[in-house]
């Protein structure tokens, strides 16, 4: 991760149309990282949230751009639902990205793309909105890795049979793992700066 996501490399990726590297994303799929949270029968690696959390912590530490958190969190939720999402899971494992709206469509949506489905979580439940069904609106953001995107108009989606609270818990655990990595980078960087100043 450190070899591919230096500060200079992240600036290069940010200048690309989608804000991240297609080559690096394809490597994540080849390594099986996009399929970590679901069974091998669906093209996954058969691991769980603990293993995925370890990867997300390292990705947070390296500030890895792209829809990794959105895609694997959506996959983890779909894998835990009682409805059949086998084709979607297989596509995600093979490298198809997925957007995630953990608090509905009116606020920041992670990994929003015209060619990707969007998993929407709100108080009414959970649904998978097909690619191209939403019109994205860019907003101002401090997060240069993910930006700020929302959809002004909702769109119908395929219901996902999972308790909304459980789905949000899964997303929260994975987002927290990434945040731990980001916080560790902040501590390490501040300590290195302080030692250089002494």
Buried (B, 14 or more C-beta within 10 A) or exposed (E): EEEBBEEEBBEEBBEEEBBBBEEBBEEBBEEBBBBBBBBEEBBBBBBEBEBBBBBBBBBBBBBBBBBBBBBBBBBBBBBBBEEEBBEBBBBBBEBBBBBBBBBBBBEBBBBBBEEBBBBBBBEEBBBBBBBEBBEBBEEEEEEEBBBBBBBEEBBEBEEBEBEBEEBBBBBEBBBEBBEBBBEBBEEEEEEEEEEEEE
